[in-house]
C-alpha cells in the first residue's frame, strides 16, 4: 500500500484535510509542525516551499492547499465515493462549489475579517465582487435537503462545510438558517467527529502561534 503522510498543525486549515482523510478511511501518518519552527525548516520547505500547512505526501506525490488535497484524495481513493462520476452534471456542480469556496468565499471572508473588503467602486476588480453576493451564492449552494451534489456527500461538502463551520463559529459569516442547517448536518458525520477529536488531542502537543505570525 502506498504510504500517506499528513503534515499539519491543529490550529490551522489542516483541520479540513484531517476531516477529508477521515472520510477517505485510509491509514495515514501525521506529522505535527510548529509555527515559526519546523514549519519553516528545511525538511518541510522541501515538501511545501510556502512553509505552511496542510500538505499531504502520497507515495512520491505532494499536494498542498486544502481544496486541492480534498479533490486529490477523492480521486485517489474512489472507493470512498467522495466525488461524482466524471462526465456527469454532478461533477460540474462539485467542481463549481469546491473551487468557489477556495476562491471567492475564502477571499471575501478573509478580507472582511481584516477590514479590507474592496470598496464599491473597485468591487469589479476583486475576484469575489461583493461580500453580500458571495453569501447569497453560498446560500444557494447549501439550501437543498441534503448535500451540494444532491444525495451524494462529496469532498466539496468537506471543504465548503469547513468554511461555513468556521464562519459561524468565529462570527465572520452571517448566521443564515441555511448555513446553520447545513453545518448541523455535517457535524453529525462520524468522520467529522473523529477528525475534530484527533485535532483537539493534538492541541496539547504544539505551541500556539504568536499573534504576529500569519495563520497557515
N, C-alpha and C positions, 0 to 999 in steps of 0.2 A: 504494500500500500504506500502511495506517495505521501511523504511527510507534509504536515500542515502546521505552520508556526504563526502565531498571532502576537504582534507587537502592540503594546497598549499602555495606557495609564488609566486607572478607573475614574479619574476626574477629567475626562476628555471625550471627544466624539468616538473614541474607541468603544464606548458602550453600545453604539449602533452595530459595529462589526461583531462584537461579542454576541449580541442578540441574534444576528444573522447566522453566526457559527452554531449557536444552539438550535436554531431552526433547521439547519442542514443536518445536524446529528452525527457528524463525523468527528473522530478523535483529533485533538489538536494540542499543541504545546503553547503555553502562554509565557511571553517574556515581558515582564514589567519594566518600564523605563521611567526615569526621573526627569522632571523638567529641569533644564539648565545643566544637567549632568549627563547621564548615559544617553538621553535623547539627542544630545549634541555630540556624542562621542564618535570616534572614527568608525567603530564597528557598525553602529546604527546608521551613520551617514552613508555607508556603503549600501545599505538597504533603501533608505529614503534620504536623498540629499537635502530635502527640506528640513530634516530634523524634527519632524512632527509625527504624531500618531493619529489614526491607526495605520498599520500595514500588515499584510499577510505575505508569507512565502509558502508557495505550494510547489514542492519539488524545486525546480530552478526558476519558477515564475514568481516575480514580486509584483504585488498590486497595492497601490496606495489610493487614498481618497475613499471616503465612506460609500458613496453611491457606486463607484467602480467595484469595490470589494463585494457589495451586495449583488451586483449584476454578475460578477465573475463567479462567485460561489453558487449562484442559482444555476448557471450553465455548467459549471464543473461537476456538480452533483445533481443531475436531472431527476434522479430517483426521489429527491425530496419534494418535487412538484412545486417549486417556488418561482417558476416563470411560465407564462403561457407558451404554447407551441409557436414556433416560427411560422410566419405566413398567415396568422390569424388576426382578426381585428383586435383581439385582446392583447396581442403582443405590442401593437401600436400604442394602445392605452397604457400599457405597462411602461414602455419607454418614455412616453409623454410625461407621466406624473413622477416617475423616478427622477428624471433629469430636471423637471420643473422644480422639484424640491431641492435639488443640489444647486440649482442656478438662481432663478428669481426669488424663490422663497427664502433660502438662507441669506442671500444678499440683502433682501428687504428687511428681514427681521434683525440682522446684524446692524445694518445702517440705522434702523430706528432705535435700537438699544444704545447706540453710540451718539445719537442725536445728529446723524449725518445723512438723513434722507435727502434725496435730490429735491431742490426747490421746484415749484410748479412749472416754472419756465424752462427748467432743464430736465424735466421728467422723461422726455423722449430720448435723452442721451443715456439713461440708466436702463440696464437690462430688465429691471423689474417694473419700470414705469412708475406706478404709484403703489404705496403700501396697501391702500384700500382695494385696488384692482387685484393685487396678489391674494389678499384674504378672500375676496369674492371667488376667484378662480379655485382656490384651495377648497373652499366650502363646497363648490360644485363637484369636486372630485371625491369627497368623502360623505356625500349626503345620501348615498344608496343604503339599502338594507344590510349589506354585507361588506364587501371589500372593493378596492379600487377597480379590480378586473372582474367584478361580479361575484360569483360564488367561490372563486379560487383566491385564496390568500397567497400573496406573492412577496418577493423581495421589495417591490415598490411599497407595500404596506409597512414593511420594516422601516424603510428609510423615511417615508412620509410620516408614519406614525411616531417615530422618534422625534422628528422635528416638532410635531404638534404637541407631543407629551412635554417636551422641554419648554415650548412656548407657553403652555398652560401653567406649568409648574413655576416658571420664573416671571410670569406676567408680561412676556414680550409679545404675546398673541392674545387676541380677544377671546373671551370665553363664550364663543358661539355654541348653541346647542348641538349643531352637527359635529363640531370639533370634540366636544365633551363626550358625546355618544360614541364616536369612533374610537377615541382614546380609551374609553371604558371597555369596549370590546377587545381591544388589543391587550389591555392589562390582564385579561383572563387567559391569555395564551401561556401554556406551560413553559415554552422556551423563553418567553419574556421574563417569567418569574425566575427561572434558573439563571438567566444571564444577569439579572439585577442582583440576585443573591451572591453570585460569584464576584461581581464587581464590588459590591458592598464589602465583602470579606477582604478583598484586596486593598481597600482604602487604608487599612491599618499598616500596610506594607510599604507605602510610598509617602514621600514628603509633599505636603500641599504646595502648589506653585506660589511664588511671590506675586503680589498684585501687579508688579511692574512687568511681569512676563506675559506675553500673549498666550491665550489658550490655544492648545493644539487642535 
